[in-house]
Amino acid sequence: MKPKLPVRQAILDRRTYEPPGEGRADKLRLDFNENTAGCSPTVQRALAKLTPKLLSMYPEYERGTRRLARHFQVAPEELLLTNGGDDALRLFFDAFVDAGTSVVICEPTFPMYRYWGEVAGAKIEVERYGPTMEFPLDGVVRSLASRPRVLFICNPNNPTGTLLQKDMIETILKAATHTAIVVDEAYAEFSGLTVIPWINQYPQLFVARTFSKAAGLAGLRLGAVIACAESLAILRRATAPFPVNVAALAAAEAAVGDSRTMKLYVKNILRTRGWFEKELQRLDVKIYPSAGNFLLADFGAGGSEMCAQLLKRGVLLRDRAKDIGPGIVRVSIGTQKEMERLLKLIKRYR
């Protein structure tokens, strides 16, 4: 007998999220903005110290939270650790969004805002970036007049690379009298811009961070939300008792303790990004200015075919033809050697 399960309509209405394909380990992965240089050796040593007894026990968070709070220059009560950046975003729907209420996102952007919104049955209001990937500030400010539950801003934005300057963010915060403003700073280490110092000035401000990018810990899944203590206490009500595993916590402590490795990685990425951008422009490829560890490029009519051919040669890029436009490709920035290899292959198709 086939069971008739009482599935929520919001789940039936949405498409299944398609994660990265399997069998990617031996390929040049320039499609998901990962740290291809790898995490700090300090992280490996910290993980090696985890004993069987530690792994058999539920984790304790007080010491690790204090250490990571110092890294972000906030108080421990202003930091909430989560099971990856994606889980951090889910908390805003659990805490603030009832089915049928509205959230605002600016597309194209990180797809998990829409993903969690659809799962929650929220009404998703969309403001769109302009033809040169400019942020839709006027539309966002107008949307706040209807008091949506949450506004998500990815800064720098993925996939456009757009960086919203502080004066524009402040304009939004001043207009958001009844809305939680989530500034997702997954790529802040590359842009050098953060609004974390504003959390006590604006209680409606929540800053989401991740250890997946600059720290190179995507495989361990650790994220964070930073806000004033009173506002963060609301999210804590929606958090599971043990959301972060002991290995992720140990790795993050080690990563921030080796700031030299992280800073060197960021410096190398910024240098390589600038070099690669100039090389693509010599090939008449249109580049959108980026403040992240990636570039959005317009390869023209043959962009999708180029991605398909590169895949056959073990190189993965993110084809954005379906959601942004024909020829649009997002390219993660890897090491100099990796990008030189990619450039040689691209030249075959220009």
N, C-alpha and C positions, 0 to 999 in steps of 0.2 A: 504494500500500500504506500503510495506516495504521500509524504507528509505535507500538510498545508500549514506552513509556518506564517505567523503574523508579522510579516516584514514591514518595516516602516516605509511609507510611500517615498520619502526622500531618498532612501537607499535604492529603491526600484527605479527611480527616475534618473539617477546619475550613472555616468559611465565609470567603469572600473579603472582605477589609476594604473597606468602602465609604467612599472619601474624599469631601470636599466636592464638590458638584456643580459642573460647569463653568458658565461664563456668569454669574459672580457679581460681576464687576468693577464694574458700574454699580448694584449693589444696596446697601442699608444692611445690612452684614454684622454682625449681633449674635448670631451662632450659634456662633462658634469662638474666642471670647475673644481676638480679635486687637486690636492697638493701632490703633484707627480714626483716631487723630490723626496717625499716621505717624511715621517715625523722625526723629531729629535732623537738621537741615540740615548739621551737621558730618559726618554719615555720607555724605550725598550728595557733599560736597566731597572726602572721602577716596576714595570710589569713582571720582570723576572723575580722580583722580591716578594711577590704575592704568594703566600704559603697556602697549602691545602686547607688549613683551618680558617684562614681569612676568607677563602673562596666559599667555604661552607656556611658562613654566617651572613646575616643581613647586614648591609653596610651602615656605618655611622657617618654623619655628614658635618658635624660641627667644625672639626678641624679643617676639613677640605673647603668648606664654605668660607671660613675666615681667610684662608690662604687665597682663594680665588676672588674674594671681595677686595682684598688688598690690590690684586692685579687690576681690577676695574676701578679702584679708588672709590669704593662705596663701603657702607657699613654692612655687616653680615645680614642684618634684617632687611636690607634693600636688594638682596640677591636671592633668586630662586633657581636652583638647578633642575634641569629637565632631561628627559631621555631623548636627546637630540633637539635640533632647532624645530623640526616638524612638530614634536610633542609640545614644545613651548607655544606654538601657534594654536594648537588644539585647545589649550587652557582658556583662551579668550572666548571661544565659543561656549565652552562649558560654564564659564563664569558670567558672561554678559548677554548671550544671544539665545532668545527663545525662538522656536519655529515660527516663521512668518515675519520676524523682525528683520530690519535691514542692516547690512554692512556695506562698506564702500571699498572698492579696490580700483587700482589704476593699471589698466592693461595696455600692452603686454607686461606681465610681471611674473613673479614666482608663483607657480600653479597651486601650491598648497593652500593659499588663501581661499581660492575658489573651491578647492577640494574639501576643506573642512566646512566651508559655508554650505556646500551642497549636502554634506552628511548631516549637518545640523538642521537642514530645512530652512535656511535663512533666505531672505530676499536679497539678492546680490545686485547692488547698483554699481555700474562701471563708468568710470571716467577714462578716456583714452589718451595716451601719449600722442603728440602731434607728428607730422610727417618727418620732422628732423629729430624725433624722439625727445621733444621738449615736454616737461611735466605740465599737466593740465591744472595749474594752480587755481584759476578762476572757477573752473567747474567743481573742484574739490571744495573750495570755500562755500560755494552755493549749496552743495550737497549737505553740508553740515547744518544748514538751517532747519532741515527736517529731523535732526537729532538721531542719526543712525547710531546703532549700538557701538560699532567699532569701525575705525578707518585704518587700513593697512598701508604703510609706506615702506617700500624696500629701498634702502639708501646706502650705497649706490644700488640702483635698480638692476635686477636680473630679469631679462637678458639685455636691456638696452645699454647698460653702463652709466646711465644718467645719474648725476650727483645733485641732489637738492641741497642748496646752500642754507645756512642757518636762518637767514632772514625770512626765507620762504616757509621753513618749518615753524618759525615763531608766529607767522601770520596764521597758519593753520591752527596752532595750539590756542591762539587767542580767540579764534572763531569756534573752537570745539568746547562749548560749555557743558554739553551733555553727552559727549562721545569719548570712548577710550581711543587714544591715538597710539598705535603700535608702530614704532619705527624699527624696522628690521635691519640691523646693522651687520649682517653676515659677512660683508666685505669691508668693514670699517678699517681694518688694518691696512688695506691697500689705498683707501681714500684719505686716511688721516683725519677724517671728520667724524665726531661723535656728539650726541646731545645728552650723554649720560650726566654731565654736570647740571643739567636742568631738571632733574627728576623731582627735587624738592620745591622748585619754583612752579612746576606744573604737575599737579597730582593726577591729571588725566593722561600723563605721558608714561608709556611703557617702552623700554628698549629691549629688543630681542637680540641675543648674540649667540654665536656658535663656535665650537672648537673644531669644526669640520674643515675649515678652509686654511687660514694661515697656520694654525697649530697642526694640521695634518692628521686629525683624529676622526675622520668621517666614519671609519669602520667601528669605532667604539661608541658613537652616538652620545654626545653630550652638548646640551644647549643651556641657555640661561635667560632669565627675564630679570631686568633691573628696573626698579621703580621706587618711589617713596614707600616707606614701611607700611603706611596705612593703606595705600592702594594695593600693594603687593599682598597684603593679608587677605584680600578678596580672592586672589588667584590661589593662595595656599589652601583655601577651602575646597578647591576643585582638584587638588593634587593628590595622587596616590601616596601611601606612606613611604614607599621605597622606590622612587622613580628612576634613580641613577644607580648603575651597577658599580661595584667596588673597583673594577679594572679601569673604567672610564674616569672615575674620580682620581685614582692614582696617576693615570696618564696625564690628566689635565694639570694637576699640581706640578708634575715634572716638566710639562711643556712651558708653563708660565715661569718656572724656576730657571729655565734655559732661554731667557729672552733674547740672548745673542743669536741663537739659531733661527728663531722666528723673525727677528728683524733682518737678518741676512737674507732669508728666503724672500721676504717682502721686497727688499731692495733689488734682488735679482729679478723678481717677477716684473717690477716696474721698469727696469732697464730693458728686459727682453721684450716686454709689451711695446715699448716705444720703438725698438728696432724692428719688430715684426710689423707694426703698423706702417712704418715708412716703406718696408719692402713690399707690402701689399699695395700701397698707393702707387709705387712704381709700376705695378701691374695693372693700374687703372681700376683697382677694387675700391669701392666706396666704403669708408670706415666711419662708424659713429663713435664720437669721443667716449671713452670708458674710464671709470674710476675704480674698476674691479680687476680681478685676475683673469679677465676674458675680454674679447673684442666681439662686437657685432658688426658683421661685414655683409655687403651686398655684392655677390659674385655674378649677378646678372642671370640670364635665362638658364645657364648651365649649372647653377649652384647645386641643385638637388642631384644631378647626374655626377657632379664632381664628388659629392659626399658618398654616393653609392660606390664609385670607383675607389675612393680612398679606403672605404670599409673593406673592400676585397684585398687591400694591401695592409690591413691590420691597423688602420688609423681611424679613430672615431671622432667625428665632429657633430655638432647639434644642428641639424637642418630645421630651420624655423619657417619654411615656406608655407606650411599649412596655417600657422596662426599669426604670422606677421606679413609675409608676402613672398612672391617668387624670388629665388636667389638669395634670400636672407639666411645667413649661417652664423651661429655663435661658436667662437673658437676659444677654448680655454687656453691659457698661457702656461706652457710647461717649461722645462729647462731650455737653455739656449740650444743645446744639442738636439733636443726633441723638436724645437721649432725650426731649426735648420733642415731637419729631415722633412718636416711637413712642407716647408717652403719649396723644396726641390720637387716634391710631388705635385704641389699646386701649379707650378710652372708648366707642367705637362698639359694642363687644361686651360691655360690662358692664351 
